C-alpha cells in the first residue's frame, strides 16, 4: 500500500487531528513514514492563527513541487485550518496540489487520499501521456472539501497513534472533546476556521478514555478551543454542575486513569463548580493554563475578552485557595492596536503580582479577516519587540522562582520516556506540569512515583528516583511551591 508522510503546523488540536488521519490511513493498510522522500502521499496539516504560519505551509508546498518532478505520481494535499480558510483559492496559490480538506472533514481524508491516488494512476494510464513518458506530469482536478458537516465533532475519537499494526506505548494522551469556538475575540481567526462550538457526548469521551487506559495510558489531557465551555449549548447543567465538570467527574471514576488535565480554557468558563473541583478531585492535576491576554481593562474590551483584570485576579486567588500550590501559566499579547504605555504597564504589573509559573508572550500580528487587523493605531514592530522582551524577563523571573522552590522537595512525576534533548536520560512531569529530567531505565516508563529534586535550570527540574529508597533528607512536600 502507498506510504504517507504528515507534517503538522500549529497547536495541540492540530496534532490530535493529524493522529486521527494517521490512524484512519493505517487502518486501511497505508504505511506512515518519517520523511518526505519515502512517501507516496504528503499531507500538510495547516494553521491559520498567524499569517506567517500560512506562508510557511504554502512555501513548504512550493518546495514539494520539486519532489513531484522526481516522483510524478506523488499526491500532495493541504488539510486543517488554512485549508478551511482559503479553500478553492489554494488551487491558485499551489496549482500542483491534489487535496484541500477542511477542519470538519478529517474523517474523510483517507477516502480522498485513495481517490487522489487513483486519479494520478488514471492520468498516467492515458495513451498520450504514455507516449511522452513520465517526464510529463499530467494535471488532475484537485479534490476540495471545506463544507461544514453536522456531527463532525463526533468523528474526533479513537485516534491513538500507531506504529504499523502495533499501538505505540505511551503514558499520556490527548482527547479532543469538542470543536469550534463562539467567543469571537477580535484578534483571533479560529471561529471562522473551526466553526461554532460543538461537543461530543460524555459517554463517548469516557469510552475513549477507557480504551486508552486499557492500552496503558495513565494521563489524559482534554482538548478544546475553549475547553471549559464544553457542552454548554448541548447538554444540561445537573446538580449545579456544568457539562464540563460532569465530564471530569466521569473520567475521575475510571480505574487506572491517574491524571486529568485540560487546555485551553477561558476565564469566563471558570464557575464555582469548576474551581471547587480542584479541591475535591485529586486526579485533576494542579495546573491551569489561564490566558490573560492583557492586564488592561481597556485593551481587554477591545479584544472582546469579557472579564476585567480584577476578575482575573480574583479567579487566580480562588484557584489558589481551592488547590494550594496550583501552577498558573498564561498567554499574554503585547502591542495590540492602541496599546499605550499605561496599558502595557498594567499587563506587566499584573504579571509581576500574580507570579506566573510560565507564559507564552506574543507580539500582536495582524491576522487578515479579523476585526483587530482593521483597527487604528497599529503599533510598530520595534515597540512590540521591546515590550515582548521586557515582559519575558518578568515571567522568566517568576518561573525561575517556582522551579528553584522545588529543589530539595519530593515531587510526584509520571515518567513519559526518554528526554527529547537527551535520550540517554528520562523525562517526566510533575503534577503542576513541570518537566523533570533524571537517570533511569525502561522500568520507569509509564510509572508514577516520587523523585528527589536536586537542581533546577531556567526551564527544567532535575531529579533522582532514588527517593524510592526512602531518602530521609527529602522534605515531605507533594506539590511545588
C-alpha positions as CSV (number, residue, x, y, z in Angstrom):
1,X,0.0,0.0,0.0
2,X,1.1,3.6,-0.6
3,X,3.2,5.3,2.2
4,X,2.1,8.6,3.8
5,X,4.0,11.5,5.4
6,X,2.1,14.0,7.5
7,X,3.6,17.3,8.6
8,X,1.7,19.3,11.3
9,X,1.8,23.0,11.9
10,X,0.2,24.8,14.9
11,X,-1.5,23.7,18.1
12,X,-2.2,20.5,20.0
13,X,-5.6,20.3,18.4
14,X,-3.8,20.1,15.0
15,X,-1.5,17.4,16.4
16,X,-4.6,15.5,17.5
17,X,-6.3,15.8,14.2
18,X,-3.1,14.5,12.5
19,X,-3.2,11.5,14.7
20,X,-6.8,10.8,13.7
21,X,-5.9,11.0,10.0
22,X,-2.8,8.8,10.6
23,X,-4.9,6.1,12.3
24,X,-7.5,6.1,9.6
25,X,-4.9,5.7,6.9
26,X,-3.1,2.9,8.9
27,X,-6.4,1.1,9.4
28,X,-6.6,0.8,5.6
29,X,-3.1,-0.5,5.2
30,X,-1.2,2.6,4.4
31,X,2.2,2.9,5.9
32,X,3.3,6.0,7.8
33,X,6.9,7.1,7.1
34,X,9.2,9.6,8.7
35,X,10.4,11.6,5.7
36,X,9.0,13.2,2.6
37,X,11.3,11.3,0.2
38,X,9.9,7.9,1.4
39,X,6.3,9.0,0.8
40,X,3.8,8.4,-1.9
41,X,1.4,10.9,-0.2
42,X,2.4,14.1,1.6
43,X,-0.2,15.9,3.7
44,X,0.4,19.3,5.4
45,X,-2.0,19.9,8.4
46,X,-2.0,23.7,8.5
47,X,-2.5,26.5,10.9
48,X,-4.1,30.0,10.4
49,X,-3.6,31.6,13.7
50,X,-0.9,33.8,12.3
51,X,-0.2,34.8,8.7
52,X,3.4,33.5,9.0
53,X,2.1,30.0,9.7
54,X,0.1,30.1,6.4
55,X,3.2,31.4,4.5
56,X,5.3,28.6,5.9
57,X,2.8,25.9,4.7
58,X,2.4,27.4,1.3
59,X,6.1,27.8,1.0
60,X,6.7,24.2,2.0
61,X,4.2,23.0,-0.6
62,X,6.1,25.0,-3.2
63,X,9.3,23.2,-2.3
64,X,7.5,19.8,-2.6
65,X,6.7,20.6,-6.2
66,X,10.4,19.8,-6.9
67,X,9.9,16.4,-5.4
68,X,6.9,15.8,-7.7
69,X,9.3,16.1,-10.6
70,X,11.2,13.1,-9.2
71,X,8.1,11.2,-8.2
72,X,5.4,12.2,-10.8
73,X,2.6,10.2,-9.1
74,X,3.2,11.8,-5.7
75,X,0.0,13.0,-4.1
76,X,0.2,16.4,-2.3
77,X,-2.5,17.8,0.0
78,X,-3.4,20.6,2.4
79,X,-5.7,19.9,5.4
80,X,-6.7,21.8,8.5
81,X,-7.3,25.5,9.4
82,X,-5.6,27.2,6.4
83,X,-7.3,24.7,4.0
84,X,-10.6,25.7,5.6
85,X,-10.0,29.4,5.4
86,X,-8.6,29.6,1.9
87,X,-10.4,26.6,0.2
88,X,-10.5,26.8,-3.5
89,X,-8.1,29.7,-3.7
90,X,-5.3,27.3,-2.7
91,X,-5.6,25.8,-6.2
92,X,-4.2,29.1,-7.5
93,X,-1.5,29.5,-4.8
94,X,-0.4,25.9,-5.1
95,X,-1.6,24.7,-8.6
96,X,0.1,21.3,-8.2
97,X,-2.0,20.2,-5.2
98,X,-4.3,17.2,-5.2
99,X,-6.3,17.7,-2.0
100,X,-7.7,20.6,0.1
101,X,-9.6,19.2,3.2
102,X,-11.1,21.5,5.8
103,X,-11.4,21.2,9.6
104,X,-14.7,19.3,9.7
105,X,-13.6,16.7,7.2
106,X,-10.6,15.0,8.8
107,X,-12.5,11.7,9.0
108,X,-12.8,11.8,5.2
109,X,-9.1,12.3,4.4
110,X,-8.4,8.6,3.9
111,X,-11.2,8.4,1.3
112,X,-9.9,11.5,-0.5
113,X,-6.2,10.2,-0.4
114,X,-7.3,7.0,-2.1
115,X,-9.3,8.9,-4.7
116,X,-6.4,11.2,-5.4
117,X,-4.0,8.2,-5.8
118,X,-6.5,6.7,-8.2
119,X,-6.7,9.9,-10.2
120,X,-2.9,10.1,-10.5
121,X,-2.8,6.5,-11.7
122,X,-5.5,7.1,-14.3
123,X,-3.8,10.2,-15.5
124,X,-0.6,8.3,-16.3
125,X,-2.7,5.5,-18.0
126,X,-3.7,7.9,-20.8
127,X,-2.1,6.9,-24.1
128,X,-1.0,10.5,-24.9
129,X,0.9,10.6,-21.6
130,X,2.4,7.1,-22.0
131,X,3.8,8.2,-25.4
132,X,5.5,11.3,-23.8
133,X,6.8,9.3,-20.8
134,X,6.8,10.1,-17.1
135,X,8.7,13.3,-17.6
136,X,5.4,14.9,-18.3
137,X,3.2,15.3,-15.2
138,X,-0.5,15.4,-16.2
139,X,-2.7,17.7,-14.2
140,X,-5.6,16.4,-12.2
141,X,-8.6,18.2,-10.8
142,X,-7.9,18.7,-7.1
143,X,-10.4,17.4,-4.5
144,X,-11.6,20.3,-2.4
145,X,-13.9,19.8,0.6
146,X,-14.3,22.6,3.2
147,X,-18.1,22.3,3.6
148,X,-19.5,22.2,7.2
149,X,-20.7,18.8,8.4
150,X,-23.2,18.2,11.1
151,X,-21.9,15.9,13.8
152,X,-18.2,16.2,12.7
153,X,-17.2,16.7,16.4
154,X,-18.2,13.0,17.0
155,X,-15.6,11.8,14.5
156,X,-12.6,13.0,16.6
157,X,-12.2,9.8,18.6
158,X,-10.1,6.7,18.9
159,X,-7.1,8.1,17.2
160,X,-4.2,6.7,19.3
161,X,-1.1,6.9,17.2
162,X,0.2,3.6,15.9
163,X,3.5,2.2,14.6
164,X,2.5,-0.2,11.8
165,X,0.0,-2.6,13.3
166,X,1.3,-2.1,16.8
167,X,-0.1,0.6,19.1
168,X,2.7,2.9,20.3
169,X,3.2,2.6,24.0
170,X,2.6,6.0,25.6
171,X,1.8,7.1,29.1
172,X,-0.2,10.2,28.2
173,X,-2.8,11.0,25.5
174,X,-4.9,13.9,24.3
175,X,-8.7,13.6,24.0
176,X,-10.5,16.0,21.8
177,X,-13.8,16.7,23.4
178,X,-15.3,19.5,21.2
179,X,-14.8,21.5,18.1
180,X,-15.2,25.2,17.4
181,X,-15.4,28.5,19.3
182,X,-18.1,31.1,19.8
183,X,-16.1,33.7,21.6
184,X,-15.0,35.9,18.6
185,X,-12.0,37.6,20.2
186,X,-11.1,40.4,17.8
187,X,-7.5,39.1,17.2
188,X,-8.5,35.5,16.5
189,X,-9.5,33.7,13.3
190,X,-10.4,30.4,15.0
191,X,-14.2,30.8,14.9
192,X,-14.0,31.1,11.1
193,X,-11.7,28.1,10.6
194,X,-13.1,25.8,13.3
195,X,-16.8,26.8,13.2
196,X,-19.2,27.1,16.2
197,X,-18.8,25.2,19.5
198,X,-19.9,21.5,19.2
199,X,-19.3,19.0,21.9
200,X,-19.1,15.2,21.9
201,X,-21.4,13.2,24.3
202,X,-19.8,12.5,27.7
203,X,-20.4,8.7,27.2
204,X,-18.3,8.7,24.0
205,X,-15.5,10.6,25.6
206,X,-15.5,8.3,28.6
207,X,-15.5,5.2,26.4
208,X,-12.5,6.5,24.5
209,X,-10.7,7.2,27.8
210,X,-11.4,3.6,29.0
211,X,-9.9,2.3,25.8
212,X,-6.8,4.4,26.3
213,X,-6.4,3.2,29.8
214,X,-6.6,-0.4,28.6
215,X,-3.7,0.4,26.3
216,X,-1.5,1.7,29.1
217,X,-2.4,5.4,29.2
218,X,-2.2,6.9,32.7
219,X,-2.9,10.6,32.0
220,X,-5.3,12.3,29.6
221,X,-5.5,16.0,28.5
222,X,-8.8,17.2,27.4
223,X,-8.6,19.4,24.3
224,X,-11.0,22.1,23.1
225,X,-10.8,25.6,21.6
226,X,-12.5,26.9,24.8
227,X,-12.3,23.6,26.6
228,X,-14.1,24.6,29.9
229,X,-17.2,25.8,27.9
230,X,-17.7,22.3,26.7
231,X,-21.3,21.2,26.1
232,X,-22.9,24.5,27.3
233,X,-25.3,24.6,24.4
234,X,-25.9,20.9,24.0
235,X,-26.0,19.3,27.5
236,X,-27.8,20.3,30.7
237,X,-26.4,21.5,34.0
238,X,-27.1,18.9,36.6
239,X,-27.0,19.5,40.3
240,X,-25.3,22.8,39.8
241,X,-22.5,21.2,37.8
242,X,-21.7,22.2,34.2
243,X,-21.3,19.6,31.5
244,X,-17.5,20.1,31.7
245,X,-17.4,19.3,35.4
246,X,-19.7,16.3,34.8
247,X,-17.2,15.1,32.2
248,X,-14.3,15.5,34.6
249,X,-16.1,13.6,37.3
250,X,-17.0,10.7,34.9
251,X,-13.3,10.5,33.9
252,X,-12.3,10.6,37.5
253,X,-14.2,7.4,38.2
254,X,-12.2,5.4,35.7
255,X,-9.9,2.9,37.4
256,X,-6.4,3.1,36.1
257,X,-6.7,6.7,34.9
258,X,-4.5,8.6,37.3
259,X,-4.2,12.1,36.0
260,X,-6.6,14.5,34.2
261,X,-5.6,17.8,32.6
262,X,-7.3,20.2,30.2
263,X,-6.4,23.0,27.8
264,X,-7.1,25.7,26.8
265,X,-9.8,27.3,29.0
266,X,-11.2,30.8,29.1
267,X,-11.5,32.8,32.4
268,X,-15.3,33.2,31.9
269,X,-15.7,29.3,31.9
270,X,-14.4,29.1,35.5
271,X,-17.6,29.0,37.6
272,X,-17.6,27.8,41.2
273,X,-18.3,24.2,40.3
274,X,-15.1,24.0,38.3
275,X,-12.9,26.0,40.8
276,X,-14.2,23.7,43.6
277,X,-13.3,20.6,41.5
278,X,-9.7,21.3,42.2
279,X,-10.3,20.9,45.9
280,X,-12.3,17.6,45.7
281,X,-10.9,15.7,42.7
282,X,-7.3,14.5,43.3
283,X,-6.9,13.2,39.8
284,X,-7.4,16.7,38.4
285,X,-3.9,18.0,38.2
286,X,-3.0,21.2,39.9
287,X,-2.1,23.2,36.8
288,X,-4.3,25.7,34.9
289,X,-3.2,27.4,31.7
290,X,-5.3,30.5,32.1
291,X,-5.0,33.0,29.1
292,X,-4.9,36.6,30.3
293,X,-4.0,38.4,27.0
294,X,-3.9,41.8,28.7
295,X,-3.9,43.4,32.1
296,X,-5.6,46.5,30.8
297,X,-9.4,46.6,31.0
298,X,-9.5,49.0,28.0
299,X,-7.5,46.6,25.9
300,X,-9.4,43.5,27.1
301,X,-12.6,45.3,26.0
302,X,-11.1,46.0,22.6
303,X,-10.1,42.3,22.4
304,X,-13.7,41.3,23.2
305,X,-12.5,39.5,26.3
306,X,-15.5,39.6,28.7
307,X,-13.6,39.9,32.0
308,X,-11.5,42.5,33.8
309,X,-8.1,42.5,35.4
310,X,-9.8,42.4,38.8
311,X,-12.0,39.5,38.0
312,X,-9.0,37.6,36.6
313,X,-7.0,38.4,39.7
314,X,-9.9,37.1,41.9
315,X,-10.1,33.9,39.8
316,X,-6.4,33.2,40.3
317,X,-6.9,33.7,44.1
318,X,-9.9,31.4,44.2
319,X,-7.9,28.7,42.4
320,X,-5.0,29.0,44.8
321,X,-7.4,28.7,47.7
322,X,-9.1,25.6,46.2
323,X,-5.8,23.8,45.5
324,X,-2.8,25.3,47.3
325,X,0.3,25.1,45.2
326,X,-1.6,25.1,42.0
327,X,0.5,26.3,39.0
328,X,-0.8,29.1,36.8
329,X,0.5,29.6,33.3
330,X,-0.9,32.1,30.8
331,X,-0.9,33.7,27.4
332,X,-0.3,37.5,27.0
333,X,-0.4,39.6,23.9
334,X,1.7,42.8,23.7
335,X,1.4,45.5,21.2
336,X,-2.3,45.1,20.5
337,X,-3.6,48.0,18.4
338,X,-3.9,51.1,20.5
339,X,-2.0,49.7,23.5
340,X,-0.5,52.6,25.3
341,X,2.5,52.6,27.7
342,X,-0.1,52.7,30.6
343,X,-1.9,49.7,29.1
344,X,1.3,47.7,28.8
345,X,2.3,48.6,32.3
346,X,-1.0,47.2,33.6
347,X,-0.1,43.9,31.9
348,X,3.4,44.0,33.3
349,X,2.3,44.9,36.8
350,X,-0.4,42.1,36.9
351,X,2.2,39.5,35.7
352,X,4.5,40.6,38.5
353,X,1.7,40.4,41.0
354,X,0.4,37.0,40.1
355,X,3.9,35.4,39.6
356,X,3.0,33.0,36.8
357,X,4.7,29.6,36.6
358,X,5.2,30.3,32.9
359,X,3.8,32.2,30.0
360,X,3.6,32.4,26.2
361,X,4.2,36.1,25.3
362,X,3.0,37.0,21.8
363,X,3.7,40.1,19.8
364,X,0.5,41.1,18.2
365,X,0.5,40.5,14.5
366,X,-2.3,41.5,12.1
367,X,-4.4,38.5,11.1
368,X,-6.4,39.1,8.0
369,X,-10.2,38.7,8.3
370,X,-10.2,39.7,12.0
371,X,-11.6,43.0,13.4
372,X,-8.3,43.9,15.1
373,X,-6.5,43.9,11.8
374,X,-8.6,46.9,10.7
375,X,-8.2,48.8,14.0
376,X,-6.4,52.2,14.0
377,X,-3.2,52.8,15.9
378,X,-1.3,49.7,14.9
379,X,2.0,49.7,16.8
380,X,5.5,49.4,15.3
381,X,7.5,46.2,15.5
382,X,10.1,48.0,17.5
383,X,7.7,48.8,20.2
384,X,6.2,45.3,20.2
385,X,9.6,43.6,20.4
386,X,10.7,45.9,23.3
387,X,7.5,45.1,25.3
388,X,7.8,41.4,24.4
389,X,11.4,41.2,25.8
390,X,10.6,43.2,28.9
391,X,7.6,41.1,29.8
392,X,9.5,37.9,29.1
393,X,12.0,39.0,31.7
394,X,9.2,39.4,34.3
395,X,7.7,36.0,33.6
396,X,11.0,34.2,33.4
397,X,12.0,35.5,36.8
398,X,8.8,34.3,38.4
399,X,9.0,30.9,36.6
400,X,12.6,30.5,37.9
401,X,11.4,31.2,41.4
402,X,8.8,28.4,41.2
403,X,11.4,26.0,39.9
404,X,14.0,26.9,42.5
405,X,11.5,26.4,45.2
406,X,11.2,22.8,44.2
407,X,14.8,22.0,44.8
408,X,15.1,19.8,47.9
409,X,11.5,18.6,47.8
410,X,9.8,15.4,46.8
411,X,7.7,15.5,43.7
412,X,5.3,13.0,42.1
413,X,6.0,12.5,38.4
414,X,4.7,10.5,35.6
415,X,7.6,9.2,33.5
416,X,6.9,9.8,29.8
417,X,10.0,8.1,28.4
418,X,13.4,9.3,27.1
419,X,14.1,13.0,27.2
420,X,13.7,14.7,23.9
421,X,17.0,16.6,24.3
422,X,19.0,13.8,25.8
423,X,17.6,10.3,25.0
424,X,20.1,8.7,27.4
425,X,18.0,10.2,30.3
426,X,14.4,10.0,31.2
427,X,11.7,12.8,31.4
428,X,8.5,13.1,33.4
429,X,6.1,15.8,34.5
430,X,5.1,16.8,38.0
431,X,1.5,17.3,38.9
432,X,2.0,21.0,38.2
433,X,3.3,20.2,34.7
434,X,6.9,20.9,35.3
435,X,9.5,18.8,33.4
436,X,11.8,16.7,35.4
437,X,14.9,15.0,33.9
438,X,16.5,12.0,35.7
439,X,18.6,8.9,35.2
440,X,16.9,5.6,34.9
441,X,16.0,2.6,32.7
442,X,12.9,1.5,30.8
443,X,11.4,0.1,34.0
444,X,10.3,3.6,34.9
445,X,8.4,4.2,31.6
446,X,4.7,5.0,32.3
447,X,5.2,4.7,36.0
448,X,4.1,7.3,38.6
449,X,6.5,7.8,41.5
450,X,8.2,10.4,43.7
451,X,11.7,11.8,42.9
452,X,14.0,14.0,44.8
453,X,14.5,17.3,43.1
454,X,18.2,18.0,43.2
455,X,18.6,21.1,40.9
456,X,16.8,23.4,38.5
457,X,17.7,25.2,35.3
458,X,15.8,28.1,33.7
459,X,13.0,25.8,32.5
460,X,13.6,22.3,33.8
461,X,14.0,20.4,37.1
462,X,16.5,17.6,37.7
463,X,15.7,14.7,40.0
464,X,16.8,11.4,41.5
465,X,14.5,8.4,41.5
466,X,16.5,7.1,44.5
467,X,13.6,8.6,46.5
468,X,12.2,5.1,46.1
469,X,14.7,4.0,48.7
470,X,13.2,6.4,51.2
471,X,15.9,9.1,51.4
472,X,15.1,10.8,54.8
473,X,16.8,14.0,53.7
474,X,14.0,14.9,51.3
475,X,11.3,17.2,52.6
476,X,7.8,15.7,52.6
477,X,6.3,18.0,50.0
478,X,3.9,16.7,47.4
479,X,3.5,19.9,45.3
480,X,5.7,22.7,44.1
481,X,5.7,26.0,45.8
